[in-house]
Amino acid sequence: MTADDSFGRLDDDDYPAYTMGRAAEMLGTTQGFLRAIGEARLITPLRSAGGHRRYSRYQLRIAARARELVDQGTPIEAACRIVILEDQLEEAQRINAEYRRATASVDSPPAG
């Protein structure tokens, strides 16, 4: 991948653009916190060719939500489970909305 290819992917929420140090800095947390949520399987950072963890913007949003819960006193394992369930609920609601739109267009009578 060339530098131009990498630059073009920075708008991609799933592109692993951030090092562990930068991700921790952006979240205002420690690298240990990022390792802990990785061990809890909340997020799985990609690895660079040198084996270093790389995080995407989507993963940083997930990590930020977990940190918010931990800062409120929720144990990290519970916070990770809550975030996973919230993410699953959001996906289920999105699928439901798509299904409703699809069935509404099939069920509605033709105009005229």
C-alpha positions, 0 to 999 in steps of 0.5 A: 500500500502506498502513502497515497492509498493510506491517506485516502483511507483515513475517512474509513471508520474501520481503517486502523490509523492510530497507534496504541499510544495515540489512541490512549492519548486521544481517549485520555486513558492508559495503554493498559486500559486499551490492553484490558478491553482487548483482553475482554474482547471488546475490540481487537486491534489490528497489528502493523507489520511490526506487530504493533496494535493499531486502532480504527476510529470505530474502535476508539468510539467503542473504547470511549464508551467503555471508558465512560462506563468504567469512569462511572464505577462499572467494572471493566468486564461489565462495561465491555459486556454492556457496550457489546449489548448496546452495539448488538441492540443498535444493529438489531434496530437498524435491521428492523428499520430496514425490514419495516421499510422493505415490507411497507413498500411491498404492502403499500398499494400503487399510486394512482 
